Structures are given as structure tokens and as C-alpha cells.
Amino acid sequence: MTTYQASGDPWHALADGTRRAIVERLAQAPCAVGELARDLPVSRPAVSQHLKVLKCAGLVTDRAAGTRRVYQLDPGGIGALRADLDRYWTQALARFKQAAEAPEEHTEEVP
């Protein structure tokens, strides 16, 4: 039996392939658990557990729609991930620029 840990860390939540597939599906449109489970190779209860992890990580929200819960991406959580990636990318580009603009060190080759 698999136990799903809800750590609250969005990067950890996305480390699982099924949760990434759920996020990809929710990026297209909000869905109920049953709709998500139809497209995934896991049971409906497993999808619910994955959604709990994603919700704890701040990546999805849910709302009642009659007797169902409809899930959608949380723009705030997705925006925070994007900000992380932008920060990492900006740092990498700054280091690359610094290395490219640094004076070239001359070393003598030994024959």
C-alpha cells in the first residue's frame, strides 16, 4: 500500500509523475476527481490522495459543485513555482555572463 506524504513543498509534490499528469490535465480545465481518474492509470481514491498532496502544496484549489468537488490549479502556487524557476534562470544567466566577460586566463601548454 502506498502512502502519500503531504509535505507542503510544491517541488516535492511535483516529483511524482501521477501528480504532474494531474497538474497537466488541470492546466487545460478544472475537473472533478472522476474525470481525472478516467484519464489516469490509478484508482479514484488514489487520485483523491494525490489531489490532497497538491492542495497541501498550494498547487490546486477545490470548490463544491453539487455532490462533487471540482479541482483547478491555484494561480498563486503555480506563480510561486514560476518565480522560483525565473530566479534560478536569472542566477544561471548572470553566472554565465560573468564567466563570459571574465578576462581569459592564459596558461602555458606543456609540450
FINULO-277745 format. One record per atom (N, C-alpha, C, CB): residue number from 0; x, y, z. Coordinates in steps of 0.05 Angstrom, whole numbers. Glycine has a CB too. Example, Ala and Ser with C-alpha at 12.3 -4.5 7.8 and 13.67 -1.06 7.14 Angstrom:
% FINULO-277745
{0, {264, -114, 156}}
{0, {246, -90, 156}}
{0, {264, -66, 156}}
{0, {226, -89, 181}}
{1, {257, -45, 142}}
{1, {273, -21, 143}}
{1, {258, 1, 157}}
{1, {282, -12, 114}}
This chain:
% FINULO-277745
{0, {17, -24, 0}}
{0, {0, 0, 0}}
{0, {17, 25, 0}}
{0, {-19, 0, 24}}
{1, {11, 44, -17}}
{1, {27, 68, -20}}
{1, {16, 90, -1}}
{1, {27, 78, -49}}
{2, {34, 103, 13}}
{2, {25, 126, 30}}
{2, {34, 151, 16}}
{2, {37, 123, 58}}
{3, {16, 170, 14}}
{3, {22, 195, 1}}
{3, {28, 216, 22}}
{3, {-1, 205, -17}}
{4, {52, 227, 21}}
{4, {60, 247, 41}}
{4, {54, 275, 31}}
{4, {90, 244, 47}}
{5, {40, 290, 47}}
{5, {33, 318, 40}}
{5, {53, 336, 56}}
{5, {4, 325, 47}}
{6, {75, 342, 43}}
{6, {96, 358, 57}}
{6, {92, 388, 55}}
{6, {123, 351, 45}}
{7, {75, 397, 36}}
{7, {72, 425, 33}}
{7, {92, 437, 13}}
{7, {73, 439, 59}}
{8, {112, 421, 5}}
{8, {132, 431, -14}}
{8, {122, 426, -42}}
{8, {159, 417, -8}}
{9, {117, 447, -58}}
{9, {107, 443, -85}}
{9, {126, 427, -103}}
{9, {101, 469, -98}}
{10, {152, 430, -100}}
{10, {171, 416, -116}}
{10, {170, 386, -109}}
{10, {200, 427, -112}}
{11, {167, 380, -84}}
{11, {165, 352, -76}}
{11, {139, 340, -86}}
{11, {166, 349, -45}}
{12, {118, 355, -85}}
{12, {92, 346, -96}}
{12, {94, 339, -125}}
{12, {70, 367, -91}}
{13, {108, 355, -140}}
{13, {111, 351, -169}}
{13, {131, 329, -177}}
{13, {118, 377, -183}}
{14, {145, 319, -157}}
{14, {164, 298, -163}}
{14, {151, 272, -171}}
{14, {182, 292, -138}}
{15, {125, 269, -165}}
{15, {111, 245, -173}}
{15, {98, 248, -200}}
{15, {89, 239, -152}}
{16, {102, 229, -218}}
{16, {91, 230, -245}}
{16, {61, 232, -247}}
{16, {101, 206, -260}}
{17, {47, 218, -229}}
{17, {18, 220, -230}}
{17, {9, 248, -222}}
{17, {5, 199, -210}}
{18, {21, 260, -203}}
{18, {14, 287, -195}}
{18, {20, 307, -218}}
{18, {28, 296, -169}}
{19, {43, 303, -232}}
{19, {49, 320, -255}}
{19, {27, 317, -276}}
{19, {77, 314, -266}}
{20, {18, 292, -281}}
{20, {-3, 288, -300}}
{20, {-29, 301, -292}}
{20, {-8, 257, -304}}
{21, {-35, 301, -266}}
{21, {-59, 315, -256}}
{21, {-56, 345, -261}}
{21, {-63, 309, -226}}
{22, {-33, 356, -255}}
{22, {-29, 385, -259}}
{22, {-31, 392, -289}}
{22, {-1, 393, -249}}
{23, {-20, 375, -306}}
{23, {-22, 380, -335}}
{23, {-51, 380, -344}}
{23, {-6, 359, -351}}
{24, {-67, 361, -333}}
{24, {-95, 359, -340}}
{24, {-110, 384, -330}}
{24, {-108, 334, -329}}
{25, {-105, 392, -305}}
{25, {-118, 415, -294}}
{25, {-110, 441, -307}}
{25, {-113, 417, -264}}
{26, {-87, 441, -320}}
{26, {-79, 465, -335}}
{26, {-97, 469, -359}}
{26, {-50, 462, -345}}
{27, {-110, 448, -369}}
{27, {-129, 451, -391}}
{27, {-156, 461, -382}}
{27, {-132, 424, -405}}
{28, {-166, 451, -359}}
{28, {-192, 459, -349}}
{28, {-196, 447, -321}}
{28, {-215, 450, -369}}
{29, {-213, 459, -305}}
{29, {-220, 448, -279}}
{29, {-234, 421, -283}}
{29, {-238, 467, -263}}
{30, {-230, 402, -264}}
{30, {-241, 375, -266}}
{30, {-249, 365, -239}}
{30, {-221, 356, -279}}
{31, {-268, 347, -239}}
{31, {-275, 331, -215}}
{31, {-257, 307, -214}}
{31, {-306, 323, -215}}
{32, {-256, 294, -191}}
{32, {-239, 271, -187}}
{32, {-245, 249, -207}}
{32, {-242, 260, -158}}
{33, {-271, 244, -211}}
{33, {-278, 223, -230}}
{33, {-268, 228, -258}}
{33, {-308, 220, -231}}
{34, {-269, 253, -267}}
{34, {-259, 260, -294}}
{34, {-229, 255, -295}}
{34, {-265, 289, -300}}
{35, {-215, 263, -274}}
{35, {-186, 259, -274}}
{35, {-179, 229, -273}}
{35, {-173, 273, -249}}
{36, {-193, 214, -257}}
{36, {-187, 185, -255}}
{36, {-191, 170, -281}}
{36, {-204, 173, -233}}
{37, {-210, 179, -297}}
{37, {-216, 166, -323}}
{37, {-191, 166, -341}}
{37, {-239, 179, -337}}
{38, {-175, 187, -339}}
{38, {-152, 190, -357}}
{38, {-126, 180, -345}}
{38, {-149, 219, -364}}
{39, {-127, 170, -320}}
{39, {-102, 161, -307}}
{39, {-103, 132, -300}}
{39, {-98, 178, -281}}
{40, {-79, 119, -298}}
{40, {-78, 91, -292}}
{40, {-79, 84, -262}}
{40, {-53, 79, -304}}
{41, {-92, 101, -247}}
{41, {-95, 97, -218}}
{41, {-124, 99, -210}}
{41, {-77, 117, -202}}
{42, {-130, 89, -187}}
{42, {-158, 89, -178}}
{42, {-167, 117, -170}}
{42, {-161, 70, -154}}
{43, {-193, 119, -168}}
{43, {-205, 145, -159}}
{43, {-196, 153, -131}}
{43, {-236, 143, -160}}
{44, {-195, 134, -112}}
{44, {-184, 142, -85}}
{44, {-155, 151, -87}}
{44, {-187, 118, -66}}
{45, {-139, 139, -104}}
{45, {-111, 147, -107}}
{45, {-110, 175, -118}}
{45, {-96, 127, -125}}
{46, {-127, 182, -138}}
{46, {-128, 209, -149}}
{46, {-135, 229, -127}}
{46, {-148, 211, -172}}
{47, {-154, 221, -110}}
{47, {-161, 239, -87}}
{47, {-138, 244, -69}}
{47, {-185, 226, -72}}
{48, {-122, 223, -63}}
{48, {-99, 226, -46}}
{48, {-78, 244, -60}}
{48, {-86, 199, -39}}
{49, {-74, 241, -85}}
{49, {-55, 258, -100}}
{49, {-64, 287, -99}}
{49, {-51, 248, -129}}
{50, {-90, 291, -103}}
{50, {-101, 318, -102}}
{50, {-97, 331, -74}}
{50, {-131, 318, -109}}
{51, {-99, 314, -53}}
{51, {-95, 324, -26}}
{51, {-66, 335, -23}}
{51, {-100, 302, -5}}
{52, {-47, 320, -34}}
{52, {-19, 328, -33}}
{52, {-15, 354, -49}}
{52, {0, 306, -45}}
{53, {-27, 356, -73}}
{53, {-25, 380, -89}}
{53, {-38, 404, -75}}
{53, {-37, 376, -117}}
{54, {-60, 399, -62}}
{54, {-74, 421, -48}}
{54, {-57, 430, -24}}
{54, {-102, 411, -38}}
{55, {-46, 411, -9}}
{55, {-28, 418, 14}}
{55, {-4, 435, 4}}
{55, {-19, 393, 28}}
{56, {5, 429, -20}}
{56, {29, 443, -31}}
{56, {21, 470, -43}}
{56, {42, 425, -52}}
{57, {-5, 476, -43}}
{57, {-14, 502, -53}}
{57, {-16, 503, -84}}
{57, {4, 523, -44}}
{58, {-17, 480, -97}}
{58, {-17, 480, -126}}
{58, {-45, 477, -138}}
{58, {-1, 457, -136}}
{59, {-65, 467, -122}}
{59, {-92, 465, -131}}
{59, {-111, 475, -110}}
{59, {-99, 436, -139}}
{60, {-135, 483, -119}}
{60, {-157, 490, -101}}
{60, {-181, 474, -110}}
{60, {-163, 521, -102}}
{61, {-200, 473, -92}}
{61, {-225, 458, -99}}
{61, {-249, 474, -90}}
{61, {-225, 430, -86}}
{62, {-272, 468, -103}}
{62, {-297, 480, -96}}
{62, {-319, 460, -99}}
{62, {-303, 506, -113}}
{63, {-340, 463, -83}}
{63, {-362, 445, -85}}
{63, {-379, 452, -110}}
{63, {-380, 447, -60}}
{64, {-387, 431, -124}}
{64, {-405, 434, -147}}
{64, {-426, 412, -144}}
{64, {-390, 433, -175}}
{65, {-447, 417, -130}}
{65, {-466, 396, -124}}
{65, {-454, 376, -105}}
{65, {-476, 383, -150}}
{66, {-454, 351, -113}}
{66, {-443, 330, -96}}
{66, {-414, 325, -102}}
{66, {-459, 304, -99}}
{67, {-402, 339, -121}}
{67, {-375, 335, -130}}
{67, {-357, 357, -120}}
{67, {-373, 333, -160}}
{68, {-331, 352, -120}}
{68, {-311, 373, -115}}
{68, {-297, 377, -142}}
{68, {-291, 365, -92}}
{69, {-295, 402, -150}}
{69, {-282, 408, -175}}
{69, {-255, 421, -168}}
{69, {-299, 427, -193}}
{70, {-234, 411, -180}}
{70, {-207, 420, -174}}
{70, {-196, 437, -198}}
{70, {-188, 396, -169}}
{71, {-180, 457, -191}}
{71, {-167, 473, -211}}
{71, {-140, 482, -200}}
{71, {-185, 498, -218}}
{72, {-123, 490, -218}}
{72, {-97, 500, -210}}
{72, {-100, 525, -193}}
{72, {-78, 505, -234}}
{73, {-83, 528, -174}}
{73, {-82, 553, -157}}
{73, {-62, 572, -170}}
{73, {-75, 546, -127}}
{74, {-71, 594, -181}}
{74, {-52, 612, -195}}
{74, {-30, 622, -176}}
{74, {-67, 636, -205}}
{75, {-35, 625, -151}}
{75, {-15, 634, -132}}
{75, {8, 614, -129}}
{75, {-27, 640, -105}}
{76, {0, 588, -126}}
{76, {20, 567, -123}}
{76, {36, 563, -148}}
{76, {7, 541, -115}}
{77, {23, 563, -171}}
{77, {36, 560, -196}}
{77, {55, 584, -201}}
{77, {16, 557, -220}}
{78, {45, 608, -194}}
{78, {62, 632, -197}}
{78, {87, 631, -180}}
{78, {46, 656, -189}}
{79, {85, 619, -156}}
{79, {108, 616, -138}}
{79, {129, 597, -151}}
{79, {100, 606, -111}}
{80, {119, 576, -163}}
{80, {138, 558, -177}}
{80, {152, 572, -200}}
{80, {123, 533, -188}}
{81, {136, 588, -215}}
{81, {147, 603, -237}}
{81, {168, 623, -228}}
{81, {125, 618, -253}}
{82, {163, 636, -205}}
{82, {182, 655, -193}}
{82, {208, 641, -186}}
{82, {170, 669, -169}}
{83, {205, 617, -174}}
{83, {229, 601, -168}}
{83, {246, 596, -193}}
{83, {222, 575, -154}}
{84, {232, 586, -214}}
{84, {246, 579, -238}}
{84, {259, 604, -251}}
{84, {227, 567, -258}}
{85, {244, 627, -250}}
{85, {256, 651, -261}}
{85, {280, 660, -245}}
{85, {234, 674, -261}}
{86, {279, 657, -219}}
{86, {302, 664, -202}}
{86, {326, 647, -209}}
{86, {295, 662, -172}}
{87, {322, 620, -211}}
{87, {344, 602, -218}}
{87, {355, 609, -245}}
{87, {334, 573, -217}}
{88, {338, 614, -264}}
{88, {347, 621, -291}}
{88, {362, 647, -292}}
{88, {322, 622, -310}}
{89, {353, 667, -278}}
{89, {366, 693, -276}}
{89, {394, 689, -264}}
{89, {349, 713, -260}}
{90, {396, 674, -243}}
{90, {422, 669, -230}}
{90, {441, 654, -249}}
{90, {418, 653, -204}}
{91, {431, 635, -263}}
{91, {447, 619, -282}}
{91, {457, 637, -304}}
{91, {432, 595, -293}}
{92, {440, 654, -315}}
{92, {448, 673, -336}}
{92, {469, 693, -326}}
{92, {424, 687, -348}}
{93, {465, 703, -302}}
{93, {484, 722, -291}}
{93, {511, 709, -287}}
{93, {474, 733, -263}}
{94, {512, 684, -278}}
{94, {538, 670, -275}}
{94, {551, 665, -302}}
{94, {534, 643, -260}}
{95, {534, 658, -322}}
{95, {545, 654, -349}}
{95, {557, 680, -360}}
{95, {523, 643, -368}}
{96, {542, 702, -356}}
{96, {552, 728, -366}}
{96, {578, 735, -352}}
{96, {531, 750, -361}}
{97, {579, 730, -326}}
{97, {603, 737, -311}}
{97, {627, 720, -321}}
{97, {599, 731, -281}}
{98, {622, 694, -326}}
{98, {644, 677, -336}}
{98, {652, 685, -365}}
{98, {634, 648, -336}}
{99, {632, 693, -381}}
{99, {639, 700, -409}}
{99, {654, 726, -410}}
{99, {613, 702, -425}}
{100, {649, 744, -392}}
{100, {662, 770, -392}}
{100, {687, 772, -376}}
{100, {642, 791, -382}}
{101, {694, 751, -361}}
{101, {718, 750, -345}}
{101, {742, 749, -363}}
{101, {718, 725, -325}}
{102, {763, 762, -355}}
{102, {788, 761, -371}}
{102, {797, 732, -374}}
{102, {810, 779, -358}}
{103, {806, 726, -397}}
{103, {815, 699, -403}}
{103, {842, 694, -389}}
{103, {817, 694, -433}}
{104, {844, 672, -376}}
{104, {869, 665, -363}}
{104, {886, 651, -383}}
{104, {864, 648, -337}}
{105, {911, 659, -385}}
{105, {930, 646, -404}}
{105, {946, 626, -388}}
{105, {948, 667, -418}}
{106, {946, 602, -398}}
{106, {962, 581, -386}}
{106, {981, 571, -407}}
{106, {945, 558, -373}}
{107, {1004, 565, -399}}
{107, {1023, 554, -418}}
{107, {1019, 524, -421}}
{107, {1052, 560, -409}}
{108, {1019, 516, -446}}
{108, {1017, 488, -451}}
{108, {1044, 474, -449}}
{108, {1004, 482, -479}}
{109, {1044, 452, -437}}
{109, {1069, 436, -433}}
{109, {1070, 417, -457}}
{109, {1069, 421, -405}}
{110, {1093, 419, -472}}
{110, {1095, 400, -495}}
{110, {1097, 371, -488}}
{110, {1119, 407, -511}}
